[in-house]
Structures are given as C-alpha cells and as structure tokens.
C-alpha cells in the first residue's frame, strides 16, 4: 500500500518541468565550480532552449 502511494506521488511530482529544473540546477552548480567559460555559454544556450 505504501509503495503504491509513493509511486503515485513520484509520478505526480516528477513531471517534465520538474525534471528539467532539477537537471538545470545541478548543471548550474557544476558549471560554477569550473573555470572554463565554454560550459557557462553552453549552459545558457541550453537554458534558453528549454525554457
């Protein structure tokens, strides 16, 4: 019963928008930790394409 509730909740919460926001947040964190400027530009291009 608990597994059914958790799976239903996960399906409701893990929509495409939520997955994109989580992925962009993680990518943004990783980009800030590097000194390379190319990944900063690439992340901005990806953000504008997905939003």
N, C-alpha and C positions, 0 to 999 in steps of 0.2 A: 504494500500500500504506500509506504513512504517512497519507494523507488518510482512509483507511478506519479506521485505528486512532484518529486524532484525532476523527473523527466519532462513533465508538462511545464513546470516553472522554467526550466532551462530552454525549452523551445520558445516560450513567450519572451524571455529576456534576450536570447541570442539571435536577434534579428540582424538583417544585413547592416543596418546603420550602426548598431552597437558593435558589431564585429569590426567594421571599418574604423570607428572611433578608437577602439582599443588598439588596433593594429597601428594606426597613425600615432597614437600616444607612445607606444613602445618604440616605434621607429624614431620619433622625435627625441626621445630620451637617448637612444643610441647615437643619433646624429650629433647631439650636443656634446657627447663625450669624445668626439674625434676632432682633429684639427683640419681635416680635409674639407675644402669648400665645395667640392663637386657633389658630395652627398647632401649638403644643405640645399643646393639648387635642385637636385633630383627630388628631394622630399617636397619642396614647394610645388614642383610640377605635378607630382602625384596627388598632393592635397587638393590642388585646384581641379584636377581631373575627376576626383572622387566626390567633391562637394558640389 
